[in-house]
Amino acid sequence: MERLLSLIIPSIQETLYMVSFSTLLAVLLGTPLGILLVVTRKDHIMENKALHHCFSYVVNMGRSFPFIILMISIIPFTRMVVGTAIGTTAAIVPLTVATIPFFSRVIENALLEVNKGVIEASQAMGASNFQIIYKVLIPESMPAIILGITITIVNVIGYSAMGGAVGAGGLGDLAIRYGYHRFDKDIMLWTVVLLILMVQIVQASGNFIAKKIDRR
């Protein structure tokens, strides 16, 4: 049991480190992109078809790469950013790159749920585009955004586990090195259980928070 804990506890810490930083960066960078995808749509407050199609194309291109392929293909960029392509810190770079386009679509879908009547009423009262975005669109769609962040975290947990195949560290790396290569069934079982537990906690927490802030 002592050996088991000595392997699992550091792996849990590495997974939490990768997931938390990658999600934070994806939210910070993906939110503006998602907002632009919405406000530049046809008949929206900043309609611009060329920009909308450009942003949409970039997001679709980013989402088309399987994570393992993306992680390997941007190794030079990862090495340029953090100085290495192996380890938990290095894994944050491809995790963030993979998550940004996903989260931007999450934001887009959340903002599109806002009733157009509320937007039109804000425009009638003289609200600027900036005010409509930060005082109408985001607050009105916050429950959906919280649920979207929850889904994003669950996805990043899955990505981080896959990253173990190329030395990213965390529970995925532990499962591959010990559970697969060394045929350690206990390690494999515990990594699966812990990953499932993480997902359940994240999903339950997200649902609870979204329900609490939902004003409808």
N, C-alpha and C positions, 0 to 999 in steps of 0.2 A: 504493500500500500504506500509506503514511504517513497519508493521508486516511482510509483505511478503519479503521486502528487508532485514530485520534483520535476516530472516531465509535463504534466497537464497545466499546472498553475502558471508557469512562464508562457506557455502557449496561449492560454486564455488572455493573459495580459497583452501579448503581442497582437492577438486578434482584435481586442478592444481598442488598442492603440491605432491599428490600421483603419478599422471601421469608423471610429470617432473622427479622426482627422480627415479621412477621405470624404465622409459625409458632410462635414462642416465646410470643406472647400468646395464640394459640389453644390451645396446649397448657396453659398456666397456667389459662385460664378454662374450657376445654372439658373438662378432666379431672374437676374436681369435678362438673360437670353429668352427665358420663357415669357417674360412680360413683353419683350419686343415681338415675339411670335404672335402674341395676341393683339397688341395695339396697332400693329401694322397690317392686320387682316383687312379684307374688304369691309367697308361700312363701319370700321371701328374708329377710335378717336385720333389715330395717327396713320390712317390708311396709306400704305405704300407697297404696292404689289411687288415691285422689284426687290425691295429689302426683305419682304416677307418670304418670297421664294428663295432668296439667298440664304437666309437664316434656316429655313425649313430644310433646304438641301444639305447644309452643313450638319444639322442635327441628325438627319436621316443617315448621312454617311458615317457619322460617329457611332450610331446605334447598330450599323450593319456588321461591325467587326465582332466576332466571338472574342471573349475576354482573353483567352489564352493566346490567340494570334495577336491581339492588340498589345498584350504585355510584352511579347517577344519583339514585335515590329518596332516598338518605340524605345527599345533598350538604349540606343544612342542618346535620345532625348532625356531619358531617366538618368543616365550617367552624367549628362551635362548639368542637370538640375541638382542632383544630390551627391554626385561623385562616385556612385556605385550603382550596379543594376541588381544586386542581390541583398536580401534582408527586408525587414519590415518597413524601414523608412523608405527604401527604394520602391517598395510595393505601393506606397501611397500615391506615387505619381500615376501609374497606369490605372489604379483604382479610381482616382479622381477624374482622369481623362475619360474613362469608360462611363462614369456616373453622371457627368455634366449633361450630356445630351439626353440621357434618360430622365434626369430630374427636370430639365427644361420642358420636356413634354408633360411631365406631371404638373408643373406650374401652369402650362398652357391649358390643360384640361380643367384644372381647378378654377382658373380665372374665367373660362368660357361658361362656367355654371352661373355666373353673376347675371342677374336679370338686366336686360338692356334698358328697361324702364328706369332703373335706379341710376344708370349712367346718364341717360337723357335728362333725368331730373337734375342731376349734378351740373350738367352742361347748361341747363336753363337758368340755374342759380349763379352762373358765371365762374364755375370752378375751372381751373387750368388743367391741362393734361396731367401734369405732375400731381396735382391734388386728387384727381380722379383715380390715378394709379394707387397712391399711397393712403388715401382716405376712403376710397370706395372699393376698388377691385380687390386689394389685398385683405382688408378687414372682412369684407363680405364672403370671401372664399377661404378664410382661415381654417375652418374645420376640414375642408377638402385638402388644403395644403398640409395640415398636420398628418392626415391619413396618407398623403403622398410621400411625406418624409419617412413615415413608418415603412411604407413599401420600399422606399429607396434604401433604408438601413438594412432591411431583410435581403435585398439584392446584393448590397455590398458585403454582407456576411457570406453570401454564396460565392461572390467573386473572390473574396479573401481566401476562402477554402480552396478554390481552384488554383489560386496563386501559389499554393503550397507545392504544386507540381514543378515550379521553376524556382524554388528556393525563397519564397516570400516569407516564410516563417508562419507562426500561428498554428491553429488547430489543423488546418489542411496539411501543412508541412509535417506535423506530428503523425497524422494518420497515414501519410504516404511513406515516411521514413521508417516508422515502427510498425504500424498496422499492416501495411502492404508489403514492403520490402523485407521486413523481419518476421512477418506472419504472426504478429502479436495481436491476438483477437481481443484481448482486454482493452488495449489502447484504441483499437478501431471502434469498439463498442462505446467507450467513454467519449471519444471525439464526436461520434454521431449523436449521442444523447445530449452532450453539451451544446452542440450546434442547434439541435431541435429546441432545447431549453431557451437558448438565446433568442431564437426567432419568436417563440411563444411569449416571452417577456416583453420583447419589443412591440409585438403586435397588440398585446393586451394593453400596454401602456399607451400606445398611440390611439387606440380605440377609446380609452378612458378620457384622455386629454381632449380629443376631438369632440366627444359627447359633452364635456364640461363647458367648452367654449362655444358650442353651437347655440346661436340665439334664435334659431327657427323653432 
